[in-house]
Amino acid sequence: MVWMTPVLAVALTLLAGTALFAALGYPPGRALHAYFVEPVSTFYGLGELAVKATPLTLTAVGLAIGFRANVWNIGAEGQLVMGAVLGGGLALAFWGEEGPWLMPAMLLAGILGGALWAAIPAFLRTRFNASEILVSLMMVYVATLFLNWLVHGPWRDPEGFNFPQSRMFGNDALMPVLFEGTRLHLGTPIAFAVVLGGWFLLARTFVGFQIKVLGLTPAAASYAGFDQRRLIWFCLLLSGGLAGLAGVIEAAGPVGQLTPAIPQGYGFTAIIVAFLGRLHPLGILLAALLIALTYIGGESAQITLQLPIAVTGVFQGMLLFFLLATDVLIRYRVRWGAPAGEAGRA
């Protein structure tokens, strides 16, 4: 049931979506086709699916590892932004002086930016027992406002007609495109490697064993001598670093510059991806593809049927709602009425 409830949640979401389209006055079959089939009917569409799934996968894998240890990093959106800021800042600092070393340096800077931003809630949690949920969430707004200040002020493109955006990155600061005619870039195989690395960490390492024990039975972890503070630091820095990596890949990939629109909600949506994938890296990969389909499907349906773009958020919200609702089936069994003896005792 742990693995069947996501399937059931997807099915219920499709049924609810059918009713939603009918209530809005759109043919349900045509709307579902425009939403889920048309976007991936071409090779370019498949590439867009992978581009959208890349930041979701990177961020969700890091979050899932933390969630396994009951370390609730809800601020991946801010860590993604800071990764884009540090990685993009490096591209702007060496604008016009690029070289083959620049892209690896940008990726490392993005990881560092996300990890440093996650280190703040890690310190406050381990030193003062502050809630990492509230601290990481509030820091999202700080990071977003910091990015807005940069692109409106010192990093604004002098030739950008006063628009809030940085210069376009140089060629060596852009993610290499894998296939001509698409936007599929090197970030996708990096995300796939992170999925394999996350699976190996949880399934084949002692640190992964400690993480799972801490999440399932904290008392047993304490009795075994596992260092809870060290694991909190590890989980938050890892999830922050992967979110920062997603941010710099997004900035250097499909965007190609720093803009206020870089935080597109991927850090929050990755929470849905992590739980839909059952906090398992391989399941997260499939969940990221599904959620990415809702993004490009919403854009396709908006163009084809003039559906409101808000339908994307509605679908994602319904999916999370039905997932949480069907999770009841993991711990409880549906029974149609109680036996006579139990009814009499009641």
Disulfide bonds with the S-S distance in Angstrom:
none
